[in-house]
Amino acid sequence: MIHSTRSQDPVLIVGSMAFDDLELPSVDAKDVIGGSATYASLSASLFSEARVVAVVGDDFPKQAVETLASRGVDVEGIERARGKTFRWVGRYAKNLASRTTLDTQLNVFADFRPKLPAAYRASPYLLLGNIHPALQLEVLTQVERPKLVAADTMNFWISGERPTLLELLKKIDTLVINDEELRQLADEHNVKRAAARVRSLGPRRLVVKRGEYGAMLFDDHGIFFAPAYPLEDEVDPTGAGDTFAGALMGYLSREGTLDESSMRKALMVAATVASFCVEGVGTERLVSLDRAQVARRLEDLRTLVHFGH
Amino acid sequence: MIHSTRSQDPVLIVGSMAFDDLELPSVDAKDVIGGSATYASLSASLFSEARVVAVVGDDFPKQAVETLASRGVDVEGIERARGKTFRWVGRYAKNLASRTTLDTQLNVFADFRPKLPAAYRASPYLLLGNIHPALQLEVLTQVERPKLVAADTMNFWISGERPTLLELLKKIDTLVINDEELRQLADEHNVKRAAARVRSLGPRRLVVKRGEYGAMLFDDHGIFFAPAYPLEDEVDPTGAGDTFAGALMGYLSREGTLDESSMRKALMVAATVASFCVEGVGTERLVSLDRAQVARRLEDLRTLVHFGH
């Protein structure tokens, strides 16, 4: 299923790069390299060329950027600004099912205005990671007719920046959000009705992430359901959603088509890659992941929903 | 998939018959005919011969028993006792995702001792609906080597009657519970680890119901995932879990084998039938349901998890 010889178009990822301080059930971890762009580019680069536009402070380790580069990520668009890197401090519940934000320090991210290197403007696949929707819109003005524009967002923007977010929704093909955010955005608990409402706001495709319950795709072809890979040892869910979105885009770029079959396979692949993310603290599992490991687990995931016909 | 010409063994269902007073978001409904045996026998009888052992009071409408009989349910084992029928009063949250028990009146159910008519003792498929585990054990002493024994239970017995429940678990093949109950029974949040723990207590098969997120089967062959049918108009989830269990047993009886393929199909069929249950108040949708309608929706459910190979 995961071919290694396809031509591929670059995936441009705009998002955050961060230090995360994590209080996990199994361990406390400080200065963990994180951020939506970090997770998404690592997973997209498993399948395709990934380019990142993000900002870090002068305290961000060169080594971390080199790790991305060593995984094939084009890091030319990572801006190094004077000041401290964005920091998120969070505490997870014992069962990892919920988390509390203890502190958010925007630091250099407060003044971030994404500027695309000239070579990035023609990127055919664009993933607008979870940042202020006004910045997501700014990025859209700088790109030239991408094949696919996907965006993520979060509760904070849905409640606080709804008009700007609605503006963005008109201009993207695919929205990737979790089910709580879907319900909040649509003001509707029923997932099917909520999906119809959000699709009527612009995006023709909606991907709903449901954590341990899998993910759903709503598009003109109907509904597709991808299960989550059942993990025995969950360590850290941070970045799993970003990893999912990155893998989705990377796989679609590798496939080279956006037909229904590719979209559905892309959800299965994305669910698979995201499951690896949860097995380590931060990106530690992702940075050693290879396509062969993904292919093996994808087979397990396929078996999970297989029944005789 | 749903064959109409197979031979079939009877499914014996032991459980409750009840009046339910329901406070639903869309309507308040009193004296709704309910109970685990009612829902399970209606759904099992779609596929196979179903027999019920339960107790009702002298206030229970004859009409309701006749409705079961008209759907092909063998009602000989329904005992009519002096007194009032078991009553459950519940209120659902606006989004139907949670419910509160406002009142439980055991009435004639308080003295219920299930007695199997002689003709029922050789029933090859036995579903022990959610009643006191001591009564479930009593039923087991009265049956002759069934092919398959499945049981349901609930949080109330898991916390209050654990030793008796553990005794029961040693004697059944298949446990059918929801995910919260699984976590409570195993004292473990992770579903995969919880499933392994519960299976080590006796049942070789575990079916975990997850409401709108579908259902999972854990057995010697691994894990199978059946999605829930995405409903646009959810009316009343009461009895959906019992409907699921009844359909599972009815379908397995019709198939006549318990191999992996039949088990997986049975979960898909059970998820389909349960989705109909939620579309009406009480059993109103189930009593008019036929196999052709189930077969059509099953095709939709199959499409939901289909992707190219």
Interface residues (C-beta under 8 A of the other chain):
Chain A: M1 K94 N95 L96 A97 H189 N190 V191 K192 R193 R210 E212 Y213 G214 M216 G222 I223 F224 F225 P227 P230 L231 E232 D233 E234 S261 R264 K265 L267 M268 R302 T303 L304 V305 H306 F307 G308 H309
Chain B: M1 K94 N95 L96 A97 H189 N190 V191 K192 R193 R210 E212 Y213 G214 M216 G222 I223 F224 F225 P227 P230 L231 E232 D233 E234 S261 R264 K265 M268 R302 T303 L304 V305 H306 F307 G308 H309
